[in-house]
Amino acid sequence: MTIEQHMPLMRRCRMLALCICATLILSACASSQRRLTSPTYTLHSPYPQDVVIAVAPLANESGTSAADELRMADRLAEQLAEVDGIGVIPLNRTLDAMQALRLPAVASPAEAHALARMLGADAILVGSITAWDPYDPPRLGLNLALFGTGLALAAPGSAEIDPRALQSASTDYSLNAAPSPSTPLASLSNHYDASNHALLMHVRDYATGRADPQSALNWQRYIKSMELYERFVSFRAVDELLASEQRRIALANTGVQTAAR
């Protein structure tokens, strides 16, 4: 066969090679776009101004030494740090402050306030791990409380309440704006069980934009790895605490507006 006879075959081979290269490039671009998709389930600060929150090491009440209380506290700090308007004090600074105060653990509201004041934080998150089971389906229990140190986390306008309005008010709504030092701003005690279908819907929402939808596990990667499940639970717990804070501030605002009329 002459060179002239080979030319059509060579052209077809080149065209085929170009098509394969184009397909691979487009697939890579599509995969990259999937990875770069922003998460649809994100957290939002309920506070009208920037605040700084510290996270204390959690106590381990799960009954297993496999639960890492420092790692879990770090997970919670990471989730809080992702929220616009919330700054988080690094866990190692909190540990240094606890050592200076000779606190092996935060065991009371008074100790929580003392630690927060030493760190210069507007609030401090304390709590414990109540359950930790990495087997399928994973389970993780948390008991958390957020203590505030001043009006920085009070409702908007609560620092400007007219004392005369307080005297004439039919109810002591100021408790909603400025809880007593022994009362947490927000708290939760939840058992996050991955066999619960309602919780799995939250896992699906959380995975959107975080997990490659074309991967073998897709959203289920967050319940097949305890490390990833801890991240999801930390996100969910912080979400619930911030939602509780949003309700508290809204309730306080309603009381302030009612008394001002």
N, C-alpha and C positions, 0 to 999 in steps of 0.2 A: 504494500500500500504506500502511495507517495505521500509527501508532506502535505500537498494540496488536499488529499483525501482525509488526512488527519485533522485539518484545521477546524471543520465543523464540530468534531468530537472534542477538541481542545477548548473551543469556545463554550460548548455546553458544560464542560467540567468547570471552567472558570465561573460561569454563571451560577452553577450549583454551589460552588465554594462561597461566592459572594452572598447567596441567599442564606446559607448556613450561618455565615458570620453575622449577617443582619439580624437573623432570628435570635442568635445568642446575645447580641448587644441589646435588643429590645427586651429580652427576658431578664437580663441583668438590670436594666433600667426599671422594669416593672417591680422586680424584687427589691431594688433600692428604694423605690417609692413606697412599697409596703412597709419597709423598716422605718422610713422617715415619717410615717403618718403620726400625727399628734394624738395622744390619748384623748378619748372623748369623755372619760370619767376623771375629773380633776377636783382638787380641793380649793376652797375659797375662804379667806379670812372674814370673820364676822365683825371685826373691830374697825372702828372708823379711823384709827391711826396705827402706825407701826408699833408692834410690841415685841418684846424679847422673852422667850420661854426657855427654861432649863428643864432637862429631863434627868431625874435621879435613877440610879440603878434599881431595877425591879427586884423584889424578893421572889425567891423560888419556892412556891407552895404546891408545886405540881406533883411531888412525890417521886420525881425522877431527876437524877443528876445530869441527864442529857440536855435538859433545858438550860440554855445559856442566858442568864438574866442580863448580863452586860450587852450581849449581842441584840437582845430584844429591845433594850432601852435605846441602843444605837439605831435600830430600825425605826422606832417611833420618832427619834430625833430627825432622821433622814426625811421622813414623811412631813413633819412639821416644817422643815427647812425648805421644802418645795412649794410652800404656800406663800404667795406674794403678800407682803405686809407682816410676815412673822419671821423674826430672827431667832436662831437657836444657838444656845451656848454649847460648845463642844463637850462631849461627855467626859473627856479627860480633865477639863477644867473643873467640872462638877465633882469629879473624884478627888482632885487636889483640894477643893474647898471642904469636902467632907472630912478629909484627913486633917486639915487645919482645925476644923471644929470638933475633931475626935468623934465623928459619927460613923460607926460601922455600917449603919443603915438609917434610912429616914423612917422613923417609927411613929411619928405623931405630927399633927398639924403645926405645932410650935416649932418642931425641928425643920419641917418643910419651909416655914416662913423664914427661919433663921438662915437656912441655906440659900434661899432665893435672895434675901437681902445681901448676903455676902457676895453673891454672884452679880448683883445688880440687875436681877431679872424681874420682869413684871409679873411673872407667874412661874410655877414649877409643877411638873407632872410627876406624880409618884404612883406606885402601885405594885402589883405582884402578878406572877404567872401562876394561874390556878390549875391549868391542865396543859399537857404537852404530849401528843401522841403522833409520831411521824408515819404510822402505818396507814395504808389505804382503807378508808378515807381518813385523811389527817384531821386532827382535832387540836385546838389551841384555846385555852381559857385565859382571859385577862380581867384584872380588877384594877381600875385606874381612877385617879382623882386629880383634878387640876385646881391648885390653890393660887389665888391672886394675892399680890402684895400691896395694892393701892388702887387709886381711881383710874389708872391707865387702862384697866380692863373693864371699867364700869360703863354703863350705857352712855351714849352721847348726851351731853347736857346735864348729866347727873351731878357734875361738879358745880353747876350753876343753879341748883335748886333753891328757891326762895324759902327761908326758914318759916315765914308766915304761912306759906302754902302747906308746909309740913304740919303746923299746929292745927290748921283748919281741915286737914284731910281726914276722911272717915276711916281710912286704912293706912297702915304704916308701909307704904309702897317702897320706902327707901331700902327695905331689906332686899328687894329685888335688884337694886342698883349697886349696893355695897354689902355683900354677905358678911357675916361675922368671920373673924379669922379662923375659927374652928370648922367653918362650913366650906366645902369646896365649891368653886364656881360651877364645875361640871364633874360628873362622875359616871362610870359605867361598870357593870359587872356582867360580862358576856362569855358564853361558851361557843366558839366558832367551830361548828361541826360540818365538815365537807360532805356529809351524807344528807344534809338538809337542802332540799331543792330550792328554797327561797335564797339561801346563801349562795348556792351555785349560780343563780342568776346574777348576783353581785360579782361573782368571780368572772363571769362572761363579760359583764360591763367593764370591769377593771382591765381585762385582757385586751379589749378593743383598742388598737393603736399601740399596744405593748407587746403583743404576740403576733408572729407572722401567721396570717390566716391560712397560708399554704403549707405550713409545717405539719408534720404527722400528728402532733399532739394538740396544736392550736392552743385554745384557751386552757385546755386541761393540763398544760405544763405547770400551771400554778397550783394544782392539787396533786401532782405526781412528784413534786420536789418540796421537801419541808422547808428548805431555804426560801424558795419562791412563795410558799404558802405563808411563811412568817411575814414576808413583805406585803402580801395582800392583806393579812389580818391587821398589820400595823396601819396600813392605809385605811382600812375599814374602821378601826377603832378611833383614829384621829378624825375621820369624817364624822363619826357619831358625836364625838366630843365637841367639835366645832359647830355642828348642828344644834347641840344642846345650848351652847353659848349664844348662838344666834337667837334662839327662842328666849333665853334669859334677858338679853339686851332688848329684844322687841317688847317683852312684857314690861320691863322697866321703863321703856320709852312711853308705853301706853299709860302707865301710872303717873309719870311726870306730866304728860299732856293733860290727863284728867284733872290732876290737882291744880294745874295752872289756869284752868278755865274759871 
